[in-house]
Amino acid sequence: MCNCNDSTNTTTMNTEDLKKLAIAGAILFAAYKFGPSYAKAGALAVAAGVIAKRVPYVKDVL
């Protein structure tokens, strides 16, 4: 059963972490928006890896 108030496995972000993710996201967005097709594929792959490391269920596996 899910205990939503359980804070043992929560991921918190401070402003430094948020700033790093925002810069990386902006670079990946620019590569996706203005790059050739291989840059778009690479940007999506890197973004998927970054997101997967932040999601609690997937982070435990990686």
N, C-alpha and C positions, 0 to 999 in steps of 0.2 A: 504494500500500500504506500502511496506517496505521502510523505510528510513535508508539506510545502514550507513549513517554518524551520525545517532542519537547515542549519547554516554550516554544516561540516564540510560540504563540498561546493561552496559558492566561489565564483570567480569575481573578484572586485577589480575595478579599474580606477587608477588615479589619473590626474590630468596629464602626466608624462606619458603613460601608456596610451591614452586616448589621442594625444598629439602624434605619437609615432604611427598609430594605426591610420589617422587621418592623412598624414603625409604619404604613407604607403598606398592608401586608397586613391588619393589624387593622382599619383604616378601611374597606378594600374589603370585608372579610368582614362587617363590621357593616352596610354598605350593602346587601350581597347578602342577608343574613339577615333584616333588619328593614325594608328599604325596599320601596317599591312596585315594580311590574314594570319601569318605566323605569329605576329606580335599579339594579335587578339587572342589567339589560342593560348599563348604563353601567359598573358595577363589573366585570363580566366583560370588557368591552372594554378597560378600563384595565389590568386584571390581565394580559390577553393581551399588551398592549403592553410591560408591564414584564418579563414573562417572555421575550418575544421579544428584548428588548435584552440579556438575560443569556445566551441560548443562543448558542454560538459560530457555528454555521452560519447562523443567521438574523441575528445581529449584523453579520456581514460585508456582508449585503445592505442592511440598514437604514442 
